């Protein structure tokens, strides 16, 4: 009987130890025994266990709702001007614009008559002497009086470009005539007379003439070159006119 009682007591003690172990494992705290088992029979505290491995990252949560727009902030200070950029490529030419308004009427210009200078004269007799100005006394045109029939010279009053020409009847002798400007020959014309015939000697030239300069014709050389002729039927003429003035 006593043996049976001892066996029962040992069995109860074993069951109580098992219960204490299960309770400690359930609370995951082996250092703190719980319940009546700890008070009845407690063993020495065990050493702390090692830290477990970190768990894996969880999934990203869903995006939250968009928040309300915040209030506008105050304007910042104006920054410095940046460096000028490189010039861009030239663009295409645009279409023509509409015609503009008619401009105001300009001031009245100088009269064109202030730039007129022309003469046309002829011979009435044969030339008496060589190497002096030929006096063309038949006035065909000389409105500005820039040609002087008493000297046979044209005197420039308007500086500019002039055109001069002469057409001479040649009879009884050869003709060598020169256009003179300010005492110097500019052009020389020679015609060899054909016996029992009437010839013509002519030439023309453009000259720039300054104010005060003179232009005339004269027989060039000796008396045997003085075959310029004129009568009521045959004319010898000399002319000149301003092409355009110097406006500077």
QUIMORA-V419590 format. One line per field, one symbol per residue. phi: phi as a letter, one per 40 degrees, with the letter a starting at -180 (. if undefined). A space follows every 10 residues. Layout:
phi: ???
//
This chain:
phi: .ccccccccc cccccccccc cccccccfac cbcbgccccc abcccccccc cccccccccc cccccccccc cccccccccc cccccccccc cccccdccdc cccccccccc ccccbcaaaa bbcbacccac gbdccccccc aaccfcbbcc bgbcbcbbci cbbbaabbcb agacbbbbcb bfgbcbbbbb bcccdfabbb baaaacbcbc dgcbbabacb hcccbbbcba acbbbbbaaa accaccbc
//
